[in-house]
Amino acid sequence: MEEIKRMQVAAELIEQSGGKAGDIPEAATVASDCSSWGVNAQLKFHQAEGVAWLIRRYVRGVNVILGPNPC
């Protein structure tokens, strides 16, 4: 249940941006703002880049599927 709440908070923050490209956060912003989304961990830069990438796709209306990297 806690994960759903975190996702809702993150989605609300994304929706507040209005889908404007200038409002899409960069990785550094994601890393510093993740605590406001209910994430209690310090994101590494590559993790913050991944979250920022997902947010950009969401705002642009592009669907994505995440899966394991092939070895």
mmCIF file as gemmi writes it, N, C-alpha and C atoms, coordinates in Angstrom:
data_model
loop_
_atom_site.group_PDB
_atom_site.id
_atom_site.type_symbol
_atom_site.label_atom_id
_atom_site.label_alt_id
_atom_site.label_comp_id
_atom_site.label_asym_id
_atom_site.label_entity_id
_atom_site.label_seq_id
_atom_site.pdbx_PDB_ins_code
_atom_site.Cartn_x
_atom_site.Cartn_y
_atom_site.Cartn_z
_atom_site.occupancy
_atom_site.B_iso_or_equiv
_atom_site.pdbx_formal_charge
_atom_site.auth_seq_id
_atom_site.auth_asym_id
_atom_site.pdbx_PDB_model_num
ATOM 1 N N . MET Axp A 1 ? 0.821 -1.191 0 1 0 ? 1 A 1
ATOM 2 C CA . MET Axp A 1 ? 0 0 0 1 0 ? 1 A 1
ATOM 3 C C . MET Axp A 1 ? 0.866 1.256 0 1 0 ? 1 A 1
ATOM 4 N N . GLU Axp A 2 ? 1.967 1.224 0.727 1 0 ? 2 A 1
ATOM 5 C CA . GLU Axp A 2 ? 2.872 2.374 0.781 1 0 ? 2 A 1
ATOM 6 C C . GLU Axp A 2 ? 3.448 2.688 -0.598 1 0 ? 2 A 1
ATOM 7 N N . GLU Axp A 3 ? 3.737 1.659 -1.388 1 0 ? 3 A 1
ATOM 8 C CA . GLU Axp A 3 ? 4.28 1.88 -2.725 1 0 ? 3 A 1
ATOM 9 C C . GLU Axp A 3 ? 3.276 2.592 -3.611 1 0 ? 3 A 1
ATOM 10 N N . ILE Axp A 4 ? 2.012 2.246 -3.478 1 0 ? 4 A 1
ATOM 11 C CA . ILE Axp A 4 ? 0.974 2.905 -4.269 1 0 ? 4 A 1
ATOM 12 C C . ILE Axp A 4 ? 0.906 4.385 -3.92 1 0 ? 4 A 1
ATOM 13 N N . LYS Axp A 5 ? 0.995 4.695 -2.638 1 0 ? 5 A 1
ATOM 14 C CA . LYS Axp A 5 ? 0.977 6.096 -2.206 1 0 ? 5 A 1
ATOM 15 C C . LYS Axp A 5 ? 2.166 6.853 -2.8 1 0 ? 5 A 1
ATOM 16 N N . ARG Axp A 6 ? 3.337 6.248 -2.777 1 0 ? 6 A 1
ATOM 17 C CA . ARG Axp A 6 ? 4.525 6.882 -3.349 1 0 ? 6 A 1
ATOM 18 C C . ARG Axp A 6 ? 4.345 7.142 -4.835 1 0 ? 6 A 1
ATOM 19 N N . MET Axp A 7 ? 3.793 6.176 -5.543 1 0 ? 7 A 1
ATOM 20 C CA . MET Axp A 7 ? 3.563 6.338 -6.97 1 0 ? 7 A 1
ATOM 21 C C . MET Axp A 7 ? 2.554 7.45 -7.239 1 0 ? 7 A 1
ATOM 22 N N . GLN Axp A 8 ? 1.523 7.547 -6.402 1 0 ? 8 A 1
ATOM 23 C CA . GLN Axp A 8 ? 0.526 8.592 -6.578 1 0 ? 8 A 1
ATOM 24 C C . GLN Axp A 8 ? 1.138 9.972 -6.377 1 0 ? 8 A 1
ATOM 25 N N . VAL Axp A 9 ? 1.978 10.114 -5.356 1 0 ? 9 A 1
ATOM 26 C CA . VAL Axp A 9 ? 2.635 11.4 -5.103 1 0 ? 9 A 1
ATOM 27 C C . VAL Axp A 9 ? 3.527 11.772 -6.283 1 0 ? 9 A 1
ATOM 28 N N . ALA Axp A 10 ? 4.296 10.818 -6.776 1 0 ? 10 A 1
ATOM 29 C CA . ALA Axp A 10 ? 5.169 11.085 -7.919 1 0 ? 10 A 1
ATOM 30 C C . ALA Axp A 10 ? 4.349 11.463 -9.148 1 0 ? 10 A 1
ATOM 31 N N . ALA Axp A 11 ? 3.244 10.757 -9.388 1 0 ? 11 A 1
ATOM 32 C CA . ALA Axp A 11 ? 2.386 11.064 -10.534 1 0 ? 11 A 1
ATOM 33 C C . ALA Axp A 11 ? 1.775 12.453 -10.417 1 0 ? 11 A 1
ATOM 34 N N . GLU Axp A 12 ? 1.371 12.836 -9.206 1 0 ? 12 A 1
ATOM 35 C CA . GLU Axp A 12 ? 0.811 14.171 -9.004 1 0 ? 12 A 1
ATOM 36 C C . GLU Axp A 12 ? 1.844 15.248 -9.303 1 0 ? 12 A 1
ATOM 37 N N . LEU Axp A 13 ? 3.081 15.032 -8.879 1 0 ? 13 A 1
ATOM 38 C CA . LEU Axp A 13 ? 4.136 16.005 -9.157 1 0 ? 13 A 1
ATOM 39 C C . LEU Axp A 13 ? 4.389 16.128 -10.651 1 0 ? 13 A 1
ATOM 40 N N . ILE Axp A 14 ? 4.33 15.01 -11.35 1 0 ? 14 A 1
ATOM 41 C CA . ILE Axp A 14 ? 4.523 15.033 -12.798 1 0 ? 14 A 1
ATOM 42 C C . ILE Axp A 14 ? 3.372 15.771 -13.467 1 0 ? 14 A 1
ATOM 43 N N . GLU Axp A 15 ? 2.153 15.494 -13.035 1 0 ? 15 A 1
ATOM 44 C CA . GLU Axp A 15 ? 0.993 16.154 -13.624 1 0 ? 15 A 1
ATOM 45 C C . GLU Axp A 15 ? 1.018 17.654 -13.377 1 0 ? 15 A 1
ATOM 46 N N . GLN Axp A 16 ? 1.558 18.075 -12.241 1 0 ? 16 A 1
ATOM 47 C CA . GLN Axp A 16 ? 1.65 19.504 -11.933 1 0 ? 16 A 1
ATOM 48 C C . GLN Axp A 16 ? 2.57 20.229 -12.906 1 0 ? 16 A 1
ATOM 49 N N . SER Axp A 17 ? 3.485 19.503 -13.527 1 0 ? 17 A 1
ATOM 50 C CA . SER Axp A 17 ? 4.392 20.132 -14.48 1 0 ? 17 A 1
ATOM 51 C C . SER Axp A 17 ? 3.661 20.538 -15.747 1 0 ? 17 A 1
ATOM 52 N N . GLY Axp A 18 ? 2.481 20.004 -15.966 1 0 ? 18 A 1
ATOM 53 C CA . GLY Axp A 18 ? 1.71 20.353 -17.144 1 0 ? 18 A 1
ATOM 54 C C . GLY Axp A 18 ? 2.261 19.776 -18.427 1 0 ? 18 A 1
ATOM 55 N N . GLY Axp A 19 ? 3.221 18.888 -18.323 1 0 ? 19 A 1
ATOM 56 C CA . GLY Axp A 19 ? 3.773 18.256 -19.51 1 0 ? 19 A 1
ATOM 57 C C . GLY Axp A 19 ? 4.665 19.164 -20.335 1 0 ? 19 A 1
ATOM 58 N N . LYS Axp A 20 ? 5.153 20.25 -19.752 1 0 ? 20 A 1
ATOM 59 C CA . LYS Axp A 20 ? 6.021 21.175 -20.474 1 0 ? 20 A 1
ATOM 60 C C . LYS Axp A 20 ? 7.456 20.662 -20.423 1 0 ? 20 A 1
ATOM 61 N N . ALA Axp A 21 ? 8.106 20.676 -21.562 1 0 ? 21 A 1
ATOM 62 C CA . ALA Axp A 21 ? 9.466 20.141 -21.632 1 0 ? 21 A 1
ATOM 63 C C . ALA Axp A 21 ? 10.408 20.851 -20.671 1 0 ? 21 A 1
ATOM 64 N N . GLY Axp A 22 ? 10.224 22.143 -20.46 1 0 ? 22 A 1
ATOM 65 C CA . GLY Axp A 22 ? 11.094 22.881 -19.56 1 0 ? 22 A 1
ATOM 66 C C . GLY Axp A 22 ? 10.916 22.484 -18.113 1 0 ? 22 A 1
ATOM 67 N N . ASP Axp A 23 ? 9.78 21.875 -17.787 1 0 ? 23 A 1
ATOM 68 C CA . ASP Axp A 23 ? 9.495 21.483 -16.417 1 0 ? 23 A 1
ATOM 69 C C . ASP Axp A 23 ? 9.888 20.046 -16.112 1 0 ? 23 A 1
ATOM 70 N N . ILE Axp A 24 ? 10.387 19.329 -17.095 1 0 ? 24 A 1
ATOM 71 C CA . ILE Axp A 24 ? 10.78 17.943 -16.876 1 0 ? 24 A 1
ATOM 72 C C . ILE Axp A 24 ? 12.096 17.943 -16.113 1 0 ? 24 A 1
ATOM 73 N N . PRO Axp A 25 ? 12.144 17.259 -14.981 1 0 ? 25 A 1
ATOM 74 C CA . PRO Axp A 25 ? 13.348 17.329 -14.151 1 0 ? 25 A 1
ATOM 75 C C . PRO Axp A 25 ? 14.54 16.605 -14.758 1 0 ? 25 A 1
ATOM 76 N N . GLU Axp A 26 ? 15.695 17.131 -14.46 1 0 ? 26 A 1
ATOM 77 C CA . GLU Axp A 26 ? 16.952 16.477 -14.812 1 0 ? 26 A 1
ATOM 78 C C . GLU Axp A 26 ? 17.318 15.517 -13.686 1 0 ? 26 A 1
ATOM 79 N N . ALA Axp A 27 ? 18.314 14.688 -13.921 1 0 ? 27 A 1
ATOM 80 C CA . ALA Axp A 27 ? 18.7 13.671 -12.94 1 0 ? 27 A 1
ATOM 81 C C . ALA Axp A 27 ? 19.089 14.28 -11.601 1 0 ? 27 A 1
ATOM 82 N N . ALA Axp A 28 ? 19.8 15.4 -11.615 1 0 ? 28 A 1
ATOM 83 C CA . ALA Axp A 28 ? 20.222 16.023 -10.353 1 0 ? 28 A 1
ATOM 84 C C . ALA Axp A 28 ? 19.022 16.481 -9.537 1 0 ? 28 A 1
ATOM 85 N N . THR Axp A 29 ? 18.002 17.001 -10.219 1 0 ? 29 A 1
ATOM 86 C CA . THR Axp A 29 ? 16.784 17.433 -9.532 1 0 ? 29 A 1
ATOM 87 C C . THR Axp A 29 ? 16.043 16.24 -8.961 1 0 ? 29 A 1
ATOM 88 N N . VAL Axp A 30 ? 15.963 15.164 -9.728 1 0 ? 30 A 1
ATOM 89 C CA . VAL Axp A 30 ? 15.296 13.951 -9.256 1 0 ? 30 A 1
ATOM 90 C C . VAL Axp A 30 ? 15.992 13.428 -8.01 1 0 ? 30 A 1
ATOM 91 N N . ALA Axp A 31 ? 17.315 13.41 -8.03 1 0 ? 31 A 1
ATOM 92 C CA . ALA Axp A 31 ? 18.069 12.895 -6.884 1 0 ? 31 A 1
ATOM 93 C C . ALA Axp A 31 ? 17.813 13.716 -5.636 1 0 ? 31 A 1
ATOM 94 N N . SER Axp A 32 ? 17.675 15.028 -5.778 1 0 ? 32 A 1
ATOM 95 C CA . SER Axp A 32 ? 17.46 15.873 -4.601 1 0 ? 32 A 1
ATOM 96 C C . SER Axp A 32 ? 16.007 15.885 -4.152 1 0 ? 32 A 1
ATOM 97 N N . ASP Axp A 33 ? 15.063 15.643 -5.071 1 0 ? 33 A 1
ATOM 98 C CA . ASP Axp A 33 ? 13.64 15.71 -4.736 1 0 ? 33 A 1
ATOM 99 C C . ASP Axp A 33 ? 13.017 14.372 -4.374 1 0 ? 33 A 1
ATOM 100 N N . CYS Axp A 34 ? 13.755 13.282 -4.464 1 0 ? 34 A 1
ATOM 101 C CA . CYS Axp A 34 ? 13.15 11.962 -4.28 1 0 ? 34 A 1
ATOM 102 C C . CYS Axp A 34 ? 12.556 11.783 -2.89 1 0 ? 34 A 1
ATOM 103 N N . SER Axp A 35 ? 13.075 12.472 -1.886 1 0 ? 35 A 1
ATOM 104 C CA . SER Axp A 35 ? 12.508 12.331 -0.541 1 0 ? 35 A 1
ATOM 105 C C . SER Axp A 35 ? 11.099 12.9 -0.475 1 0 ? 35 A 1
ATOM 106 N N . SER Axp A 36 ? 10.791 13.91 -1.29 1 0 ? 36 A 1
ATOM 107 C CA . SER Axp A 36 ? 9.435 14.464 -1.296 1 0 ? 36 A 1
ATOM 108 C C . SER Axp A 36 ? 8.444 13.505 -1.948 1 0 ? 36 A 1
ATOM 109 N N . TRP Axp A 37 ? 8.947 12.504 -2.662 1 0 ? 37 A 1
ATOM 110 C CA . TRP Axp A 37 ? 8.092 11.495 -3.279 1 0 ? 37 A 1
ATOM 111 C C . TRP Axp A 37 ? 7.891 10.296 -2.371 1 0 ? 37 A 1
ATOM 112 N N . GLY Axp A 38 ? 8.476 10.336 -1.188 1 0 ? 38 A 1
ATOM 113 C CA . GLY Axp A 38 ? 8.346 9.234 -0.251 1 0 ? 38 A 1
ATOM 114 C C . GLY Axp A 38 ? 9.451 8.206 -0.364 1 0 ? 38 A 1
ATOM 115 N N . VAL Axp A 39 ? 10.485 8.499 -1.135 1 0 ? 39 A 1
ATOM 116 C CA . VAL Axp A 39 ? 11.627 7.598 -1.261 1 0 ? 39 A 1
ATOM 117 C C . VAL Axp A 39 ? 12.611 7.965 -0.163 1 0 ? 39 A 1
ATOM 118 N N . ASN Axp A 40 ? 12.879 7.03 0.726 1 0 ? 40 A 1
ATOM 119 C CA . ASN Axp A 40 ? 13.738 7.294 1.875 1 0 ? 40 A 1
ATOM 120 C C . ASN Axp A 40 ? 15.18 6.865 1.647 1 0 ? 40 A 1
ATOM 121 N N . ALA Axp A 41 ? 15.579 6.713 0.416 1 0 ? 41 A 1
ATOM 122 C CA . ALA Axp A 41 ? 16.941 6.289 0.092 1 0 ? 41 A 1
ATOM 123 C C . ALA Axp A 41 ? 17.617 7.376 -0.735 1 0 ? 41 A 1
ATOM 124 N N . GLN Axp A 42 ? 18.922 7.364 -0.72 1 0 ? 42 A 1
ATOM 125 C CA . GLN Axp A 42 ? 19.687 8.285 -1.557 1 0 ? 42 A 1
ATOM 126 C C . GLN Axp A 42 ? 19.896 7.606 -2.906 1 0 ? 42 A 1
ATOM 127 N N . LEU Axp A 43 ? 19.361 8.196 -3.971 1 0 ? 43 A 1
ATOM 128 C CA . LEU Axp A 43 ? 19.525 7.607 -5.293 1 0 ? 43 A 1
ATOM 129 C C . LEU Axp A 43 ? 20.933 7.865 -5.807 1 0 ? 43 A 1
ATOM 130 N N . LYS Axp A 44 ? 21.502 6.851 -6.427 1 0 ? 44 A 1
ATOM 131 C CA . LYS Axp A 44 ? 22.771 7.039 -7.127 1 0 ? 44 A 1
ATOM 132 C C . LYS Axp A 44 ? 22.458 7.775 -8.424 1 0 ? 44 A 1
ATOM 133 N N . PHE Axp A 45 ? 23.489 8.396 -9.01 1 0 ? 45 A 1
ATOM 134 C CA . PHE Axp A 45 ? 23.238 9.225 -10.183 1 0 ? 45 A 1
ATOM 135 C C . PHE Axp A 45 ? 22.589 8.434 -11.317 1 0 ? 45 A 1
ATOM 136 N N . HIS Axp A 46 ? 23.056 7.21 -11.57 1 0 ? 46 A 1
ATOM 137 C CA . HIS Axp A 46 ? 22.475 6.433 -12.668 1 0 ? 46 A 1
ATOM 138 C C . HIS Axp A 46 ? 21.017 6.07 -12.379 1 0 ? 46 A 1
ATOM 139 N N . GLN Axp A 47 ? 20.665 5.912 -11.102 1 0 ? 47 A 1
ATOM 140 C CA . GLN Axp A 47 ? 19.275 5.643 -10.746 1 0 ? 47 A 1
ATOM 141 C C . GLN Axp A 47 ? 18.419 6.885 -10.982 1 0 ? 47 A 1
ATOM 142 N N . ALA Axp A 48 ? 18.941 8.048 -10.589 1 0 ? 48 A 1
ATOM 143 C CA . ALA Axp A 48 ? 18.222 9.301 -10.806 1 0 ? 48 A 1
ATOM 144 C C . ALA Axp A 48 ? 18.048 9.571 -12.301 1 0 ? 48 A 1
ATOM 145 N N . GLU Axp A 49 ? 19.057 9.231 -13.1 1 0 ? 49 A 1
ATOM 146 C CA . GLU Axp A 49 ? 18.931 9.374 -14.551 1 0 ? 49 A 1
ATOM 147 C C . GLU Axp A 49 ? 17.798 8.498 -15.077 1 0 ? 49 A 1
ATOM 148 N N . GLY Axp A 50 ? 17.693 7.285 -14.547 1 0 ? 50 A 1
ATOM 149 C CA . GLY Axp A 50 ? 16.627 6.379 -14.97 1 0 ? 50 A 1
ATOM 150 C C . GLY Axp A 50 ? 15.25 6.904 -14.61 1 0 ? 50 A 1
ATOM 151 N N . VAL Axp A 51 ? 15.107 7.446 -13.412 1 0 ? 51 A 1
ATOM 152 C CA . VAL Axp A 51 ? 13.821 8.012 -12.994 1 0 ? 51 A 1
ATOM 153 C C . VAL Axp A 51 ? 13.485 9.225 -13.856 1 0 ? 51 A 1
ATOM 154 N N . ALA Axp A 52 ? 14.468 10.083 -14.111 1 0 ? 52 A 1
ATOM 155 C CA . ALA Axp A 52 ? 14.242 11.254 -14.96 1 0 ? 52 A 1
ATOM 156 C C . ALA Axp A 52 ? 13.823 10.82 -16.366 1 0 ? 52 A 1
ATOM 157 N N . TRP Axp A 53 ? 14.44 9.768 -16.88 1 0 ? 53 A 1
ATOM 158 C CA . TRP Axp A 53 ? 14.088 9.24 -18.202 1 0 ? 53 A 1
ATOM 159 C C . TRP Axp A 53 ? 12.641 8.758 -18.208 1 0 ? 53 A 1
ATOM 160 N N . LEU Axp A 54 ? 12.24 8.032 -17.157 1 0 ? 54 A 1
ATOM 161 C CA . LEU Axp A 54 ? 10.856 7.559 -17.069 1 0 ? 54 A 1
ATOM 162 C C . LEU Axp A 54 ? 9.875 8.728 -17.015 1 0 ? 54 A 1
ATOM 163 N N . ILE Axp A 55 ? 10.211 9.759 -16.249 1 0 ? 55 A 1
ATOM 164 C CA . ILE Axp A 55 ? 9.34 10.932 -16.154 1 0 ? 55 A 1
ATOM 165 C C . ILE Axp A 55 ? 9.21 11.614 -17.512 1 0 ? 55 A 1
ATOM 166 N N . ARG Axp A 56 ? 10.326 11.752 -18.231 1 0 ? 56 A 1
ATOM 167 C CA . ARG Axp A 56 ? 10.265 12.37 -19.564 1 0 ? 56 A 1
ATOM 168 C C . ARG Axp A 56 ? 9.361 11.572 -20.489 1 0 ? 56 A 1
ATOM 169 N N . ARG Axp A 57 ? 9.462 10.259 -20.446 1 0 ? 57 A 1
ATOM 170 C CA . ARG Axp A 57 ? 8.609 9.421 -21.298 1 0 ? 57 A 1
ATOM 171 C C . ARG Axp A 57 ? 7.137 9.577 -20.921 1 0 ? 57 A 1
ATOM 172 N N . TYR Axp A 58 ? 6.86 9.604 -19.629 1 0 ? 58 A 1
ATOM 173 C CA . TYR Axp A 58 ? 5.484 9.747 -19.149 1 0 ? 58 A 1
ATOM 174 C C . TYR Axp A 58 ? 4.887 11.073 -19.616 1 0 ? 58 A 1
ATOM 175 N N . VAL Axp A 59 ? 5.64 12.153 -19.448 1 0 ? 59 A 1
ATOM 176 C CA . VAL Axp A 59 ? 5.147 13.48 -19.824 1 0 ? 59 A 1
ATOM 177 C C . VAL Axp A 59 ? 4.9 13.558 -21.325 1 0 ? 59 A 1
ATOM 178 N N . ARG Axp A 60 ? 5.718 12.904 -22.106 1 0 ? 60 A 1
ATOM 179 C CA . ARG Axp A 60 ? 5.565 12.926 -23.563 1 0 ? 60 A 1
ATOM 180 C C . ARG Axp A 60 ? 4.551 11.906 -24.067 1 0 ? 60 A 1
ATOM 181 N N . GLY Axp A 61 ? 4.007 11.103 -23.167 1 0 ? 61 A 1
ATOM 182 C CA . GLY Axp A 61 ? 2.998 10.13 -23.552 1 0 ? 61 A 1
ATOM 183 C C . GLY Axp A 61 ? 3.554 8.891 -24.224 1 0 ? 61 A 1
ATOM 184 N N . VAL Axp A 62 ? 4.813 8.584 -23.978 1 0 ? 62 A 1
ATOM 185 C CA . VAL Axp A 62 ? 5.458 7.415 -24.577 1 0 ? 62 A 1
ATOM 186 C C . VAL Axp A 62 ? 5.424 6.269 -23.574 1 0 ? 62 A 1
ATOM 187 N N . ASN Axp A 63 ? 4.89 5.145 -23.988 1 0 ? 63 A 1
ATOM 188 C CA . ASN Axp A 63 ? 4.852 3.969 -23.121 1 0 ? 63 A 1
ATOM 189 C C . ASN Axp A 63 ? 6.209 3.277 -23.124 1 0 ? 63 A 1
ATOM 190 N N . VAL Axp A 64 ? 6.579 2.737 -21.981 1 0 ? 64 A 1
ATOM 191 C CA . VAL Axp A 64 ? 7.842 2.012 -21.87 1 0 ? 64 A 1
ATOM 192 C C . VAL Axp A 64 ? 7.613 0.711 -21.116 1 0 ? 64 A 1
ATOM 193 N N . ILE Axp A 65 ? 8.487 -0.231 -21.368 1 0 ? 65 A 1
ATOM 194 C CA . ILE Axp A 65 ? 8.494 -1.494 -20.632 1 0 ? 65 A 1
ATOM 195 C C . ILE Axp A 65 ? 9.9 -1.666 -20.083 1 0 ? 65 A 1
ATOM 196 N N . LEU Axp A 66 ? 9.989 -1.881 -18.787 1 0 ? 66 A 1
ATOM 197 C CA . LEU Axp A 66 ? 11.292 -2.098 -18.168 1 0 ? 66 A 1
ATOM 198 C C . LEU Axp A 66 ? 11.518 -3.587 -17.977 1 0 ? 66 A 1
ATOM 199 N N . GLY Axp A 67 ? 12.698 -4.025 -18.276 1 0 ? 67 A 1
ATOM 200 C CA . GLY Axp A 67 ? 13.045 -5.425 -18.1 1 0 ? 67 A 1
ATOM 201 C C . GLY Axp A 67 ? 14.523 -5.55 -17.793 1 0 ? 67 A 1
ATOM 202 N N . PRO Axp A 68 ? 14.964 -6.752 -17.51 1 0 ? 68 A 1
ATOM 203 C CA . PRO Axp A 68 ? 16.382 -6.946 -17.189 1 0 ? 68 A 1
ATOM 204 C C . PRO Axp A 68 ? 17.254 -6.736 -18.424 1 0 ? 68 A 1
ATOM 205 N N . ASN Axp A 69 ? 18.469 -6.272 -18.18 1 0 ? 69 A 1
ATOM 206 C CA . ASN Axp A 69 ? 19.428 -6.131 -19.272 1 0 ? 69 A 1
ATOM 207 C C . ASN Axp A 69 ? 19.871 -7.512 -19.724 1 0 ? 69 A 1
ATOM 208 N N . PRO Axp A 70 ? 19.95 -7.732 -21.031 1 0 ? 70 A 1
ATOM 209 C CA . PRO Axp A 70 ? 20.477 -9.022 -21.491 1 0 ? 70 A 1
ATOM 210 C C . PRO Axp A 70 ? 21.97 -9.1 -21.201 1 0 ? 70 A 1
ATOM 211 N N . CYS Axp A 71 ? 22.411 -10.258 -20.824 1 0 ? 71 A 1
ATOM 212 C CA . CYS Axp A 71 ? 23.84 -10.423 -20.486 1 0 ? 71 A 1
ATOM 213 C C . CYS Axp A 71 ? 24.674 -10.678 -21.704 1 0 ? 71 A 1
